[in-house]
Amino acid sequence: MNKPAAKQIEVQIMGQSYLLACPVGGESALLDAVERVDTAMCRIRDAGKVKARDRIAVLASLNLAFELSQKESEGLQANASAKQASVSADAPSLESSAPDAAAQARINDLLRRLDDSLGSDGQLL
């Protein structure tokens, strides 16, 4: 089985360098995710209540997952409202669930990558 082409990108999260694998063509999406994680982690660190990098990462991950969950819920509610308002006799489409599954898969992959990177840091505390 052929693996898709990937490249490595060095990024900074909370002042720490990480070398991440990235599929070719996915650089901007990865950099956007890194920016979101960095912003979330720096916000928690700057609040001054949590100092340990691993705890900051967990809290940031939970915050980002909660925000994603809220947006998905809002999207599902809007979709349900639109379907109720529609008088179309078409069968319900499964397409609306595809972005949710894809987004969740991307989040899970990014969280796994973050866990892998933090696990090899050696200075989590």
Buried (B, 14 or more C-beta within 10 A) or exposed (E): EEEEEEEEBEBEBBEBEBEBEBEEEBEEEBBEBBEBBBBBBBEBBEEEEBEEBBBBBBBBBEBBBEEBEEEBEEBEEEEEEEEEEEEEEEEEEEEBEEEEEEBBEBBEEBBEBBBEBBEEEEEEE
